[in-house]
Amino acid sequence: MTSLVVAQAVTPVLSDGPGLWRSVLAVVVVFGLLAACVWLVRRGGLDALSRRGPRAVQIETAVPLGDRRQLVVVSVEGRRLLLGLTSAQVTLITELAGASPTFAAALDTRLSVEPQD
């Protein structure tokens, strides 16, 4: 008795089953999380997560002037200072006027001063 084994040629086919789509979705999620982490690191967002309470010194704006020089407006204890920075020194240029009130604060002040009919 001889038994014949018939071998069929099976060609691998990409199925659109749940395994393939789950793998593709996992790769997309991982790359999305990686991109979000890179964006947070570049924007300084991870520092904001570790901060607690108000900061004593806040940088309001910085303008690069080239060749490691920049102008920086900082807020320290209610004072606004314009500083000139180089790689070797920090120079106080001037003290600026206090921050202008927000629109909501100015509106509240205006409404509380005006007599109501």
C-alpha positions in Angstrom: 0.0 0.0 0.0 1.4 3.1 -1.1 -0.2 6.4 -0.2 0.2 9.3 -2.4 0.6 12.7 -0.8 -0.5 15.4 -3.0 1.2 18.7 -2.2 -0.6 21.8 -3.0 1.3 24.9 -3.8 0.2 27.5 -1.2 1.0 31.1 -2.1 1.3 33.5 0.9 -1.5 36.1 0.6 -1.7 39.2 2.7 -5.0 38.8 4.4 -6.9 41.7 5.6 -7.7 39.9 8.8 -7.6 41.4 12.3 -4.0 40.5 12.9 -2.6 42.7 10.1 -4.8 45.7 10.9 -4.0 45.4 14.6 -0.3 45.4 13.9 -0.6 48.4 11.6 -2.6 50.3 14.2 -0.1 49.5 16.9 2.8 50.9 14.7 0.8 54.1 14.0 0.1 54.6 17.7 3.7 54.1 18.7 4.9 56.6 16.1 2.2 59.0 17.1 3.3 58.8 20.8 6.9 59.2 19.8 6.1 62.3 17.7 4.1 63.8 20.6 7.0 63.2 23.0 9.5 64.8 20.6 7.1 67.8 20.2 6.8 68.2 24.0 10.5 68.0 24.6 11.2 70.6 21.9 8.5 73.0 23.2 9.5 72.5 26.9 6.3 70.9 27.8 7.9 68.3 30.0 9.2 71.1 32.2 5.7 72.4 32.7 4.6 69.1 34.1 7.3 69.2 36.8 6.6 72.8 37.9 4.6 73.4 41.0 3.2 76.8 41.8 4.2 80.2 40.3 7.7 80.7 39.3 9.8 83.6 40.7 11.4 84.5 37.4 9.5 84.2 34.2 10.8 84.8 30.7 8.1 86.7 28.8 9.9 86.9 25.4 13.3 86.4 23.9 14.6 87.9 20.6 17.8 86.5 19.1 20.1 89.0 17.7 22.6 86.5 16.2 26.0 85.2 17.2 24.8 84.1 20.7 23.3 87.5 21.6 19.7 88.1 22.5 17.3 90.6 24.1 15.1 89.0 26.8 12.1 90.5 28.7 11.9 88.8 32.2 9.4 89.3 35.0 10.8 89.2 38.5 8.7 89.9 41.6 6.3 92.2 39.7 9.0 94.0 37.8 9.6 93.7 34.1 13.2 93.9 33.0 14.8 94.2 29.5 18.1 92.3 29.6 20.8 92.0 27.0 22.5 88.6 27.0 25.7 87.5 25.4 27.8 84.4 25.9 29.9 86.2 28.5 27.5 88.6 30.4 24.0 89.7 31.2 23.3 93.4 31.1 20.2 95.3 32.4 19.1 97.6 29.7 16.0 99.1 31.3 13.1 98.5 33.5 9.8 98.3 31.6 6.4 99.5 32.8 4.2 96.8 34.4 2.2 94.4 32.3 -0.9 95.8 30.8 -4.1 94.4 32.2 -5.9 91.7 30.3 -9.1 92.6 28.4 -11.3 90.9 31.0 -9.7 92.8 33.9 -10.0 96.1 32.0 -13.6 95.4 31.2 -14.4 94.6 34.8 -12.8 97.8 36.0 -14.6 99.8 33.4 -18.0 98.3 34.3 -17.5 98.8 38.0 -16.7 102.5 37.6 -19.5 103.4 35.2 -22.9 104.2 36.9 -25.6 101.7 35.9 -29.0 103.0 34.8 
